[in-house]
Amino acid sequence: MGINKKAQSMMESIPVPYSVNEQQAQLAKKIVAERMMNTFNVQDFCSSNGISTKTYYVWFENEGFASYVNQLQDAVIPADEREAYQKIKKHILKIADKPNPSLKEIEVFTSTFQYVVDADQRERAEALGLSENKKPLSAQSLDDKKSLLLSRLKG
């Protein structure tokens, strides 16, 4: 597989969800191993393992499979790499306090904290009544929602 025996043993200790079949479980372990070696490419992986890229992406839509891959990944990340990432993350946080961050710094910040960007976008969509939750902040009726949305779109 290309990873050390300790990492492989740790992956074997993760229980396979009922919604994940044996082929998926084995390929999930290969995905994690290749990601750890920085050689992962979806197309190459799918070709070398006899599955289509469509199948690969469909598998990741299965919450059990996606969760299993994440659990495997989390189990094999070395502690020193986690610690190093936390140190770098602290430096990246300082970008937010710079008076004029460069475009590259902004890109680094937003890609590192993509989960914060995603949460903000969900909140804004919800406030506008555009999310699946449909909980606009200040509209009660359907007409109020339409009016609020149109007024915000018009500026």
Contacts in CASP RR format, 6 or more apart in sequence:
PFRMAT RR
TARGET T0000
AUTHOR 0000-0000-0000
METHOD contacts of the structure
MODEL  1
MGINKKAQSMMESIPVPYSVNEQQAQLAKKIVAERMMNTFNVQDFCSSNG
ISTKTYYVWFENEGFASYVNQLQDAVIPADEREAYQKIKKHILKIADKPN
PSLKEIEVFTSTFQYVVDADQRERAEALGLSENKKPLSAQSLDDKKSLLL
SRLKG
1 8 0 8 1.000
1 29 0 8 1.000
1 30 0 8 1.000
1 33 0 8 1.000
2 33 0 8 1.000
2 37 0 8 1.000
3 32 0 8 1.000
3 33 0 8 1.000
3 36 0 8 1.000
3 37 0 8 1.000
3 76 0 8 1.000
7 33 0 8 1.000
7 36 0 8 1.000
7 75 0 8 1.000
7 76 0 8 1.000
8 29 0 8 1.000
10 75 0 8 1.000
10 76 0 8 1.000
11 29 0 8 1.000
11 32 0 8 1.000
11 72 0 8 1.000
11 75 0 8 1.000
11 76 0 8 1.000
13 75 0 8 1.000
14 68 0 8 1.000
14 71 0 8 1.000
14 72 0 8 1.000
14 75 0 8 1.000
16 25 0 8 1.000
16 68 0 8 1.000
17 64 0 8 1.000
17 65 0 8 1.000
17 67 0 8 1.000
17 68 0 8 1.000
19 62 0 8 1.000
19 63 0 8 1.000
19 64 0 8 1.000
19 65 0 8 1.000
20 28 0 8 1.000
20 62 0 8 1.000
20 64 0 8 1.000
20 65 0 8 1.000
20 68 0 8 1.000
24 59 0 8 1.000
24 65 0 8 1.000
24 68 0 8 1.000
25 68 0 8 1.000
27 49 0 8 1.000
27 51 0 8 1.000
28 65 0 8 1.000
28 68 0 8 1.000
28 69 0 8 1.000
28 72 0 8 1.000
29 72 0 8 1.000
30 45 0 8 1.000
30 49 0 8 1.000
31 40 0 8 1.000
31 45 0 8 1.000
31 69 0 8 1.000
32 69 0 8 1.000
32 72 0 8 1.000
32 73 0 8 1.000
32 76 0 8 1.000
34 40 0 8 1.000
34 45 0 8 1.000
35 73 0 8 1.000
36 76 0 8 1.000
42 53 0 8 1.000
42 56 0 8 1.000
43 53 0 8 1.000
45 56 0 8 1.000
46 52 0 8 1.000
46 53 0 8 1.000
46 55 0 8 1.000
46 56 0 8 1.000
59 65 0 8 1.000
59 66 0 8 1.000
60 66 0 8 1.000
60 69 0 8 1.000
89 112 0 8 1.000
92 108 0 8 1.000
92 109 0 8 1.000
92 112 0 8 1.000
92 113 0 8 1.000
95 101 0 8 1.000
95 105 0 8 1.000
95 106 0 8 1.000
95 108 0 8 1.000
95 109 0 8 1.000
96 109 0 8 1.000
98 105 0 8 1.000
101 109 0 8 1.000
110 117 0 8 1.000
122 131 0 8 1.000
125 131 0 8 1.000
126 133 0 8 1.000
126 134 0 8 1.000
126 135 0 8 1.000
126 136 0 8 1.000
126 137 0 8 1.000
127 136 0 8 1.000
127 137 0 8 1.000
128 136 0 8 1.000
128 148 0 8 1.000
128 149 0 8 1.000
128 152 0 8 1.000
129 135 0 8 1.000
129 136 0 8 1.000
129 139 0 8 1.000
129 145 0 8 1.000
129 148 0 8 1.000
129 149 0 8 1.000
130 149 0 8 1.000
136 145 0 8 1.000
136 148 0 8 1.000
138 144 0 8 1.000
138 148 0 8 1.000
139 145 0 8 1.000
139 147 0 8 1.000
139 148 0 8 1.000
END
